[in-house]
Amino acid sequence: MAYNEKLAARIRQALAHLPGVEEKKMFGGIAFMVNGKMCLTAGEGRMMCRIDPALHEEAAGRGGSTVIMGGREYKGYLHVSEELILPAAAFNYWLALALDFNSRAKSSRKKQP
């Protein structure tokens, strides 16, 4: 899978203080699952953030681009280019948006009875 290992390491380090963070290969990169829910991914030259859909347009105005898969736009999922998140303040902005929503996001994981 093609993804930027430096970006993955940066995300990994930023999430290191949280319990139970899991990594899964998906979307052509590494997804970081927090509380059993996808939070961030490291891809090739970009990070994907799962954020509050109500903040989608505002966040997109700060440089994020809407995730499109199979011709469908996914509100609340934004790609952020690696260049945009080079400064620590910008990286932390996107990280905070994703972590804030993660606490309220619904899991798509099917629970076993």
Backbone as numpy.savetxt, mean C-alpha at the origin, in Angstrom:
# Nx Ny Nz CAx CAy CAz Cx Cy Cz
9.21 -12.51 -9.59 8.37 -11.34 -9.59 9.25 -10.09 -9.59
8.86 -9.11 -10.37 9.63 -7.88 -10.45 9.13 -6.88 -9.42
10.00 -6.53 -8.50 9.70 -5.47 -7.55 11.01 -4.89 -7.06
10.94 -3.73 -6.48 12.13 -3.05 -6.01 12.42 -3.50 -4.58
13.52 -4.21 -4.40 13.87 -4.73 -3.08 14.19 -3.61 -2.09
14.78 -2.52 -2.57 15.07 -1.39 -1.66 13.77 -0.79 -1.13
12.78 -0.66 -1.99 11.49 -0.13 -1.57 10.82 -1.10 -0.59
10.89 -2.40 -0.89 10.31 -3.40 0.01 10.99 -3.34 1.38
12.30 -3.18 1.39 13.04 -3.09 2.65 12.64 -1.84 3.43
12.41 -0.76 2.72 11.99 0.49 3.36 10.61 0.33 4.02
9.70 -0.30 3.31 8.37 -0.55 3.86 8.47 -1.51 5.04
9.24 -2.57 4.86 9.44 -3.56 5.92 9.94 -2.90 7.20
10.91 -2.03 7.07 11.47 -1.33 8.22 10.43 -0.41 8.87
9.64 0.27 8.05 8.61 1.18 8.58 7.51 0.44 9.33
7.28 -0.82 8.97 6.23 -1.61 9.62 6.77 -2.52 10.71
8.07 -2.52 10.94 8.71 -3.45 11.87 8.17 -3.37 13.29
7.67 -2.21 13.69 7.17 -2.04 15.05 5.78 -2.64 15.26
5.12 -3.03 14.19 3.76 -3.56 14.28 3.79 -5.09 14.40
2.92 -5.63 15.24 2.87 -7.10 15.35 2.14 -7.73 14.17
2.54 -8.91 13.81 1.80 -9.72 12.84 1.78 -9.21 11.42
2.78 -8.48 10.98 2.84 -8.05 9.59 3.26 -9.26 8.75
2.52 -9.52 7.70 2.83 -10.63 6.80 3.19 -10.09 5.43
4.01 -10.82 4.71 4.36 -10.48 3.34 3.84 -11.57 2.41
3.22 -11.15 1.32 2.70 -12.10 0.34 3.06 -11.60 -1.06
3.41 -12.53 -1.93 3.67 -12.17 -3.31 2.33 -12.01 -4.02
2.11 -10.83 -4.54 0.89 -10.56 -5.32 1.05 -9.26 -6.10
0.24 -9.10 -7.11 0.24 -7.91 -7.96 1.62 -7.62 -8.55
2.39 -8.65 -8.82 3.70 -8.47 -9.40 4.73 -7.90 -8.43
4.44 -7.99 -7.15 5.36 -7.47 -6.14 5.16 -8.16 -4.81
5.45 -7.43 -3.75 5.29 -7.93 -2.39 4.22 -7.10 -1.70
3.18 -7.75 -1.21 2.13 -7.07 -0.45 2.43 -7.21 1.03
2.24 -6.14 1.74 2.42 -6.13 3.19 1.05 -6.11 3.82
0.75 -7.21 4.51 -0.55 -7.40 5.15 -0.42 -6.97 6.62
-1.29 -6.08 7.05 -1.31 -5.62 8.43 -2.69 -5.98 8.97
-2.73 -6.65 10.10 -4.00 -7.11 10.68 -4.77 -7.99 9.71
-4.05 -8.76 8.89 -4.69 -9.66 7.94 -5.28 -8.97 6.73
-4.97 -7.67 6.54 -5.51 -6.90 5.42 -4.38 -6.26 4.63
-4.55 -6.24 3.32 -3.53 -5.61 2.50 -3.44 -4.13 2.84
-2.22 -3.66 3.04 -2.00 -2.27 3.43 -1.16 -1.54 2.38
-0.04 -2.13 2.03 0.90 -1.53 1.08 1.49 -2.63 0.21
1.95 -2.25 -0.98 2.72 -3.19 -1.78 3.95 -2.48 -2.32
4.99 -3.25 -2.54 6.20 -2.76 -3.22 6.21 -3.40 -4.58
6.19 -2.58 -5.60 6.23 -3.08 -6.97 7.48 -2.57 -7.67
7.47 -2.65 -8.96 8.60 -2.18 -9.74 8.49 -0.67 -9.92
9.25 0.07 -9.13 9.28 1.52 -9.24 8.11 2.24 -8.62
7.30 1.53 -7.85 6.16 2.19 -7.23 5.66 1.41 -6.02
4.94 2.13 -5.19 4.30 1.55 -4.02 2.79 1.69 -4.22
2.06 0.68 -3.82 0.61 0.78 -3.87 0.13 0.93 -2.43
-0.79 1.87 -2.21 -1.33 2.14 -0.89 -2.83 1.90 -0.91
-3.32 1.21 0.12 -4.75 1.05 0.30 -5.17 2.10 1.32
-5.97 3.06 0.88 -6.35 4.17 1.74 -7.87 4.29 1.82
-8.33 5.17 2.67 -9.76 5.44 2.81 -10.30 5.95 1.47
-11.29 5.28 0.89 -11.83 5.73 -0.39 -12.34 7.18 -0.35
-12.76 7.65 0.82 -13.23 9.04 0.95 -12.09 10.04 0.74
-10.85 9.60 0.91 -9.69 10.48 0.74 -8.99 10.27 -0.60
-9.58 9.45 -1.45 -8.95 9.06 -2.71 -8.59 10.27 -3.58
-9.55 11.14 -3.85 -9.30 12.26 -4.76 -8.26 13.22 -4.19
-8.34 13.49 -2.90 -7.38 14.37 -2.26 -5.96 13.79 -2.35
-5.83 12.51 -2.06 -4.52 11.85 -2.10 -4.02 11.76 -3.54
-4.91 11.51 -4.47 -4.50 11.46 -5.88 -3.94 12.81 -6.31
-4.46 13.88 -5.76 -3.96 15.21 -6.05 -2.56 15.46 -5.53
-2.09 14.59 -4.65 -0.72 14.71 -4.13 0.25 13.79 -4.87
-0.20 13.28 -6.02 0.71 12.52 -6.87 0.39 11.06 -7.04
-0.59 10.55 -6.34 -0.96 9.15 -6.50 -1.77 8.95 -7.77
-1.71 7.75 -8.32 -2.54 7.44 -9.49 -3.42 6.24 -9.17
-4.64 6.31 -9.58 -5.62 5.28 -9.28 -5.19 3.93 -9.86
-5.31 2.89 -9.05 -5.00 1.55 -9.51 -6.10 1.10 -10.47
-5.67 0.58 -11.61 -6.60 0.05 -12.61 -6.19 -1.38 -12.89
-7.11 -2.31 -12.69 -6.86 -3.72 -13.01 -8.05 -4.23 -13.81
-7.76 -4.91 -14.89 -8.82 -5.44 -15.73 -9.76 -4.37 -16.25
-9.23 -3.16 -16.46 -10.04 -2.07 -16.97 -10.90 -1.38 -15.92
-10.81 -1.83 -14.68 -11.63 -1.26 -13.60 -10.77 -0.40 -12.68
-11.27 0.79 -12.35 -10.59 1.67 -11.41 -10.97 1.27 -9.99
-9.98 1.23 -9.12 -10.20 0.84 -7.72 -10.02 2.06 -6.82
-11.13 2.61 -6.38 -11.09 3.76 -5.49 -10.58 3.30 -4.12
-9.63 4.04 -3.58 -9.02 3.67 -2.32 -7.71 2.92 -2.49
-7.31 2.70 -3.73 -6.04 2.06 -4.05 -5.28 2.99 -4.99
-4.10 3.41 -4.55 -3.31 4.34 -5.34 -1.88 3.84 -5.51
-1.35 4.02 -6.70 0.07 3.80 -6.95 0.79 5.13 -6.71
1.94 5.04 -6.06 2.77 6.21 -5.82 4.16 5.88 -6.34
4.66 6.71 -7.23 5.97 6.42 -7.84 7.07 6.50 -6.79
8.08 5.69 -7.00 9.21 5.64 -6.08 9.88 7.01 -5.94
9.95 7.77 -7.02 10.57 9.09 -6.98 9.80 10.02 -6.05
8.48 9.91 -6.06 7.65 10.78 -5.23 7.86 10.52 -3.74
8.16 9.28 -3.38 8.29 8.95 -1.96 9.73 8.87 -1.48
10.67 9.39 -2.28 12.06 9.42 -1.83 12.23 10.25 -0.55
11.66 11.45 -0.48 11.78 12.19 0.78 11.02 11.47 1.90
11.62 11.43 3.08 11.01 10.73 4.22 9.62 11.28 4.53
9.44 12.58 4.44 8.13 13.18 4.77 7.04 12.67 3.81
7.37 12.54 2.54 6.39 12.05 1.56 6.10 10.58 1.81
7.13 9.78 2.04 6.94 8.36 2.34 6.06 8.20 3.58
6.34 8.97 4.61 5.57 8.89 5.85 4.12 9.31 5.68
3.86 10.27 4.79 2.48 10.68 4.49 1.67 9.50 3.96
2.23 8.82 2.96 1.52 7.70 2.35 1.41 6.52 3.32
2.45 6.26 4.07 2.43 5.20 5.07 1.33 5.47 6.10
1.25 6.70 6.58 0.24 7.06 7.59 -1.18 6.91 7.04
-1.39 7.31 5.78 -2.73 7.15 5.17 -3.13 5.68 5.14
-2.19 4.83 4.72 -2.49 3.40 4.60 -2.72 2.76 5.97
-1.89 3.09 6.94 -2.04 2.50 8.28 -3.30 3.00 8.96
-3.64 4.26 8.77 -4.86 4.79 9.37 -6.09 4.05 8.85
-6.15 3.86 7.53 -7.31 3.16 6.98 -7.31 1.69 7.34
-6.14 1.09 7.47 -6.06 -0.33 7.79 -6.82 -0.69 9.05
-6.82 0.19 10.02 -7.52 -0.11 11.28 -9.04 -0.19 11.08
-9.56 0.42 10.01 -11.00 0.42 9.74 -11.39 -0.44 8.54
-10.42 -0.82 7.75 -10.69 -1.56 6.51 -11.25 -2.95 6.81
-12.06 -3.42 5.90 -12.59 -4.78 6.03 -11.63 -5.74 5.38
-11.51 -6.89 5.99 -10.65 -7.94 5.43 -11.39 -8.66 4.33
-10.69 -8.98 3.27 -11.31 -9.77 2.21 -11.07 -11.24 2.41
-10.30 -11.56 3.46 -9.97 -12.96 3.77 -11.23 -13.67 4.24
-11.44 -14.85 3.67 -12.56 -15.68 4.09 -12.16 -16.42 5.37
-12.96 -16.32 6.39 -12.67 -16.97 7.67 -13.22 -18.40 7.65
-12.43 -19.30 8.16 -12.85 -20.70 8.26 -13.78 -20.85 9.47
-14.85 -21.66 9.34 -15.77 -21.85 10.49 -15.11 -22.66 11.58
